Amino acid sequence: MKKVKKILAMALATTLIASTTLLAGCSSDGEGSSGKVTIDIFQFKVEAKDAIEKAAKEYEKTHEGVTINIETVGGGTNYNPALKAKFQSGDEPTIFNIGGPQDAVDWEESLEDLTNADLTKQALDNTLGAVTKGGKIYGLPVGLEGYGFIYNKEIFTKAGLDATKIKSYADLEAACKTLDSKKADLGIESVFTLPAKEKWVTGLHASNLAFCNEFKDGTEAFNAKEITFKYADQYKKILDIQLKYALKPDGTNGSVNGVDYSTQVEKQFSLGKCAMIQQGNWVYGSVEAIDANLAKNIGLLPIPIDGVKEDCIPVGVPMYWSVNSKKTDAEKTAAKDFLNWLYTSDYGKKSIIEDFKFVPAYKGFESDSLQPSDPLAKQLAKYSSEGKTMPWVFMGYPTGWGQEKLGGSIQKYISGEFTWEQVVTQAKADWKEARK
């Protein structure tokens, strides 16, 4: 397998890069007489909660006087509204997460300029464009991620299916019919588990399959005043097939709106109760924690969209670390130092690979011992090296448009309150209104 540095730089379609220099260590400025400093982190990676808490404790051991508090919000709770509430409460974090260009605008007044941070110059090519504004960089990549249909290889084999031959929507449909007809023999409750309660799954990730073919990248989406929704029908088919073969708690389509991330990943897929889920390489740690043997036997299947390039997965930077510009100099310096340590120290780099299960977006991970080892990360790397990727344009959606507006309309479609035509019409109107 090619080294991470080479194979992943090709994966993204964001536009600007920057190279810079940065601070390290902790200044005494603003620390107070005790020389102590506290870093409050408000982060969204629920699957990395244990890993970042473990890393923070390790950092504290070698950085006397630094205390790190971590609050994780995600999964069943929408991160952006929670972050806004956090700021409005007056309890502002030192480090927090932002997404693409829209977040860079929305949080502009609270973003520290990271252009000259040590870690910035270690970022892989094309990973900083989404958080570059006016020539300045306001975020550092959390990592690289890719998503599609995560599938249980053992179930596919028992059903007589070869996932590598699923290239088109027709292939997917045929495979679903086979799996559904053999549910009893396979010991599964459903072909899919669709967590429609998580509006980011349907309104962001699923919709990206349509809009990454309408826009070349998140920046173009961010600058678009309206959408044509050219691939709305293809988007509908991907939602419909998951809904048709989904776990339905009370037997009705509407009950799918109550299925959350935990049910999908931990209670269904990780226990072998369904064959496929729409998720990404980030679920590996959760699956492994529940069933290590199953985790070794899962794969990443591209979601086939009719009429566009086949056999591709969306790859991008899920979120960025940002530092609160309103904090004291001592707090900001400590925050930058912790992030730099996390991705450049020997302990940190090993933790990123082994504990966080991240695919790194930074140089310095070229050695054989720092290569992704789990099957999903390996497949992500393979698709990236072969150029079989799509951009994450949803990072350029208007604030709240995908997760709240479109995701909410999808829930109404699932429950029968909206027709698909209403979903499309509402999406176009909401986008146009947001861009005024």
C-alpha positions in Angstrom: 0.0 0.0 0.0 1.3 3.4 -0.9 2.2 5.7 1.9 -0.5 7.9 3.5 1.2 11.1 2.4 1.0 10.2 -1.3 -2.2 8.4 -1.6 -4.4 10.7 0.3 -3.4 14.1 -1.0 -5.2 13.1 -4.2 -8.4 12.5 -2.4 -9.9 15.9 -2.0 -11.4 18.5 -4.2 -11.1 21.6 -2.0 -9.1 24.4 -3.5 -6.6 26.4 -1.5 -3.5 25.3 0.4 -1.1 27.2 2.7 2.3 26.6 4.2 3.3 28.3 7.4 5.1 28.4 10.7 3.8 28.2 14.2 4.1 28.6 18.0 4.9 25.8 20.5 4.9 25.6 24.2 3.0 27.8 26.7 3.6 31.4 27.3 3.1 32.9 30.7 1.0 35.7 29.2 -2.5 35.7 30.8 -1.8 32.6 32.9 -2.2 34.3 36.3 0.0 34.0 39.3 -0.3 30.2 39.5 1.1 29.6 36.0 -1.7 27.2 35.3 -3.8 27.1 32.1 -7.0 25.2 31.2 -8.0 24.1 27.7 -11.7 23.4 27.2 -12.4 21.2 24.1 -15.9 20.9 22.7 -15.7 18.3 20.0 -18.1 16.2 17.8 -16.3 12.9 17.2 -18.3 10.6 19.5 -16.4 7.6 18.2 -13.1 9.2 19.3 -14.3 10.3 22.7 -12.3 7.7 24.7 -9.2 8.3 22.5 -9.1 12.0 22.9 -9.7 11.8 26.6 -6.8 9.3 26.9 -4.5 11.5 24.8 -5.4 14.6 26.9 -4.4 12.7 30.1 -1.1 11.7 28.5 -0.4 15.3 27.5 -1.1 16.6 31.0 1.5 14.2 32.4 4.3 15.9 30.4 2.9 19.5 30.5 2.8 20.6 34.1 0.1 23.2 34.8 -2.1 22.4 31.8 -5.5 20.9 32.4 -7.7 19.7 29.5 -11.4 19.4 29.8 -13.3 17.6 27.0 -16.9 17.6 26.2 -18.2 15.5 23.3 -21.4 16.2 21.5 -22.5 14.3 18.4 -24.2 11.1 17.3 -27.8 11.7 18.4 -27.2 15.4 19.1 -26.6 18.0 16.3 -23.2 19.5 16.9 -23.7 23.0 15.4 -26.7 24.0 17.5 -25.0 22.6 20.6 -21.9 24.7 19.8 -24.0 27.8 19.4 -25.8 27.1 22.7 -22.4 26.6 24.3 -21.2 30.0 23.2 -24.5 31.7 24.1 -24.2 30.4 27.6 -20.9 32.3 28.1 -19.0 29.0 28.6 -17.0 29.3 25.5 -14.6 26.4 24.6 -10.9 27.0 23.8 -10.9 24.4 21.0 -14.0 23.6 18.9 -14.9 22.1 15.5 -16.0 23.9 12.4 -16.9 22.6 9.0 -16.3 24.2 5.6 -16.5 27.7 4.2 -19.9 28.5 5.6 -18.7 27.8 9.2 -15.6 29.9 8.6 -18.0 32.9 7.9 -20.5 32.1 10.7 -17.7 31.8 13.3 -15.4 34.4 12.0 -15.4 36.6 15.1 -14.3 33.7 17.3 -11.6 32.1 15.0 -8.0 32.4 15.8 -5.7 32.9 12.7 -3.8 29.6 12.4 -1.9 30.6 9.3 1.4 30.6 11.3 0.7 27.5 13.4 3.3 24.7 13.4 0.7 22.1 12.4 -0.6 24.1 9.5 2.5 23.5 7.4 2.2 19.8 8.0 -1.3 19.6 6.5 -1.6 17.6 3.2 -2.1 19.4 0.0 -5.7 20.6 -0.7 -6.9 20.1 2.8 -7.1 23.7 4.0 -9.1 25.5 1.2 -12.4 25.1 3.0 -11.1 27.1 6.0 -9.0 29.6 4.1 -10.6 33.1 4.0 -8.9 36.3 2.9 -5.6 34.4 2.7 -5.7 33.3 6.3 -6.3 29.8 7.7 -8.8 29.3 10.5 -8.9 25.5 11.0 -6.7 22.4 11.1 -8.0 19.1 9.6 -9.3 16.5 12.1 -8.4 13.8 9.5 -9.6 12.3 6.3 -12.8 10.3 5.9 -14.7 8.5 3.3 -18.2 6.9 3.3 -20.5 4.6 1.4 -22.3 1.4 2.3 -20.4 -0.5 5.1 -21.2 -4.2 4.6 -20.8 -7.4 6.4 -18.6 -9.7 4.2 -19.7 -12.9 6.0 -23.4 -12.2 5.3 -22.7 -11.3 1.7 -20.7 -14.5 1.2 -23.5 -16.6 2.8 -25.9 -15.0 0.4 -23.7 -15.8 -2.5 -22.9 -12.2 -3.3 -19.7 -10.6 -4.4 -19.7 -6.9 -3.3 -16.9 -6.0 -5.7 -19.3 -6.7 -8.6 -21.9 -4.1 -7.4 -21.1 -1.2 -9.7 -24.5 0.1 -10.7 -27.8 0.9 -9.1 -29.3 -2.2 -10.8 -26.5 -4.3 -9.2 -27.4 -2.9 -5.8 -31.1 -3.5 -6.3 -30.5 -7.1 -7.3 -28.2 -7.7 -4.3 -30.8 -6.2 -1.9 -33.5 -8.5 -3.3 -31.2 -11.5 -2.7 -30.4 -10.5 0.8 -34.0 -9.7 1.7 -35.2 -13.1 0.4 -32.7 -14.9 2.6 -33.1 -12.9 5.8 -34.1 -15.9 7.9 -31.2 -18.1 6.6 -28.7 -15.2 7.1 -30.0 -14.4 10.6 -30.6 -10.8 9.9 -33.6 -8.6 10.7 -33.2 -6.3 7.7 -30.9 -5.5 4.7 -30.3 -1.9 5.8 -30.6 0.1 9.0 -31.4 3.6 8.1 -30.9 6.1 11.0 -33.3 8.8 9.6 -33.4 10.4 13.1 -29.8 11.6 12.2 -30.6 14.3 9.7 -26.9 14.6 8.8 -27.0 11.0 7.4 -29.8 11.9 4.9 -29.5 15.6 4.6 -25.7 15.9 4.3 -24.0 12.6 3.4 -26.8 11.1 1.2 -27.5 14.5 -0.5 -23.8 14.9 -1.2 -24.1 12.1 -3.7 -26.3 14.3 -5.8 -24.6 17.7 -5.3 -21.0 16.5 -5.7 -22.1 16.0 -9.3 -23.7 19.4 -9.5 -20.8 21.3 -8.0 -17.1 20.6 -8.3 -16.3 21.3 -4.6 -17.6 22.8 -1.4 -16.4 26.3 -2.4 -18.4 26.3 -5.6 -21.5 25.2 -3.6 -20.8 27.9 -1.0 -20.8 30.6 -3.8 -23.9 29.2 -5.5 -27.0 31.4 -5.2 -29.3 28.6 -6.2 -29.4 24.9 -7.0 -30.8 23.0 -10.0 -31.0 19.7 -8.1 -30.1 18.0 -11.3 -29.6 14.6 -9.6 -32.7 14.7 -7.4 -34.1 11.5 -8.8 -30.9 9.6 -8.3 -30.8 10.8 -4.7 -34.4 9.7 -4.2 -33.5 6.2 -5.4 -30.7 5.8 -2.9 -33.0 6.9 -0.1 -35.9 4.7 -1.3 -33.9 1.5 -1.5 -32.6 2.0 2.0 -36.1 2.8 3.2 -37.6 -0.2 1.4 -35.2 -2.7 3.0 -34.8 -0.8 6.3 -35.3 -1.9 9.9 -38.9 -0.6 10.7 -39.4 -0.8 14.5 -43.2 -0.8 14.3 -43.5 -2.0 10.7 -44.2 1.4 9.2 -41.9 3.7 7.2 -42.5 6.5 9.7 -40.9 4.6 12.5 -37.6 4.8 10.6 -37.5 8.4 11.7 -36.9 7.2 15.3 -33.8 5.1 14.4 -30.6 6.8 15.6 -26.9 6.3 15.0 -26.4 4.1 18.1 -29.2 1.8 16.9 -27.8 1.6 13.4 -24.1 1.0 14.3 -24.1 -0.6 17.7 -27.3 -2.4 18.1 -27.9 -3.6 14.5 -24.8 -3.7 12.3 -22.2 -4.5 15.0 -24.4 -7.4 16.3 -24.9 -8.8 12.8 -28.6 -7.9 12.6 -28.3 -6.1 9.2 -26.2 -6.5 6.1 -25.4 -2.9 5.3 -25.4 0.7 6.7 -24.7 4.0 5.1 -21.7 5.2 7.1 -18.0 5.8 6.8 -14.6 4.6 8.0 -15.2 6.3 11.4 -17.5 3.5 12.5 -14.7 1.0 12.7 -13.7 1.7 16.3 -17.3 1.3 17.5 -17.8 -2.0 15.6 -14.5 -3.3 16.9 -15.4 -2.5 20.5 -18.5 -4.7 20.2 -17.2 -7.5 18.0 -13.6 -7.5 17.0 -14.0 -10.5 14.7 -16.8 -8.9 12.8 -14.8 -5.7 12.5 -12.1 -7.5 10.6 -14.7 -8.8 8.1 -16.4 -5.6 6.9 -15.9 -3.6 3.7 -16.7 -0.2 2.1 -19.0 -0.3 -0.9 -19.4 2.8 -3.1 -23.0 4.0 -3.3 -23.9 3.7 -7.0 -25.6 6.8 -8.6 -27.1 6.4 -12.1 -25.7 8.6 -14.8 -22.5 9.6 -13.0 -19.0 8.2 -12.5 -19.2 4.8 -11.0 -17.2 3.0 -8.3 -16.3 6.2 -6.3 -16.6 7.1 -2.7 -16.9 10.7 -1.2 -13.7 11.6 0.6 -13.0 14.7 2.6 -12.1 16.5 5.8 -15.1 16.0 8.1 -14.3 18.8 10.5 -11.5 21.2 11.5 -10.0 22.1 14.9 -10.4 25.8 15.5 -9.1 27.9 18.4 -11.2 30.5 20.1 -9.6 33.9 19.4 -11.3 35.4 22.4 -9.3 33.3 24.9 -6.1 34.6 26.6 -2.8 34.3 24.9 -1.8 31.6 27.3 -4.9 29.5 26.6 -4.5 29.9 22.8 -0.8 29.0 22.9 -1.6 25.9 25.0 -4.4 24.9 22.6 -2.2 25.2 19.6 0.6 23.2 21.3 -1.8 20.4 22.3 -3.1 20.1 18.7 0.5 20.1 17.4 1.5 17.5 19.9 -1.5 15.3 19.0 -0.4 15.0 15.4 3.4 15.3 15.5 4.6 13.7 18.7 5.5 10.0 18.7 2.8 9.2 21.2 0.2 11.4 19.4 0.9 9.9 16.0 0.6 6.4 17.3 -2.6 7.3 19.1 -4.1 8.9 15.9 -3.6 5.6 14.1 -4.3 3.0 16.8 -6.7 4.7 19.2 -8.5 7.4 17.1 -8.5 5.1 14.0 -8.1 8.3 12.0 -6.7 8.5 8.4 -4.3 11.4 9.0 -4.4 14.6 6.9 -0.8 15.5 7.8 2.7 14.7 6.8 4.8 12.6 9.1 2.8 9.4 9.0 4.9 7.8 6.2 6.5 4.9 8.2 5.1 1.4 7.9 4.2 1.4 11.6 1.9 4.4 11.0 -0.2 3.0 8.2 -4.0 2.5 8.6 -4.6 -1.1 9.7 -8.3 -1.4 9.7 -10.1 -2.7 6.6 -12.2 0.5 6.0 -9.2 2.8 6.2 -7.3 0.6 3.8 -10.2 0.7 1.3 -10.4 4.5 1.7 -6.7 4.7 0.9 -7.0 2.4 -2.1 -9.9 4.4 -3.6 -8.0 7.6 -3.0 -4.8 6.3 -4.6 -6.8 5.2 -7.7 -8.5 8.6 -8.0 -11.9 7.1 -7.4 -13.3 9.8 -5.2 -16.0 12.4 -5.0 -15.7 15.7 -3.1 -17.6 16.6 0.1 -19.5 19.6 -1.3 -22.0 19.5 1.6 -19.3 21.5 3.6 -20.4 24.4 1.4 -24.1 24.2 2.0 -25.9 27.2 3.6 -26.0 27.1 7.4 -28.6 24.6 8.5 -29.7 23.9 5.0 -28.7 20.2 4.7 -28.9 18.9 8.2 -32.0 20.9 9.4 -33.9 22.0 6.3 -33.3 19.1 3.8 -32.9 16.5 6.6 -36.3 17.6 8.0 -38.0 17.4 4.6 -36.6 13.9 4.2 -38.2 12.9 7.5 -41.5 14.3 6.2 -41.0 12.3 3.0 -40.3 9.1 5.0 -43.5 9.6 7.1 -45.6 10.4 4.1 -46.2 14.1 4.9 -44.2 15.3 1.8 -44.1 14.0 -1.7 -40.7 13.9 -3.3 -41.7 16.9 -5.5 -42.3 18.9 -2.3 -38.9 17.9 -1.0 -37.2 19.2 -4.1 -39.2 22.4 -4.3 -38.7 23.2 -0.7 -34.9 22.5 -1.0 -34.6 24.9 -3.9 -36.5 27.6 -2.1 -34.7 27.2 1.2 -31.3 27.4 -0.6 -32.2 30.5 -2.5 -33.6 32.2 0.6 -30.4 31.4 2.6 -28.2 32.9 -0.1 -30.0 36.3 -0.2 
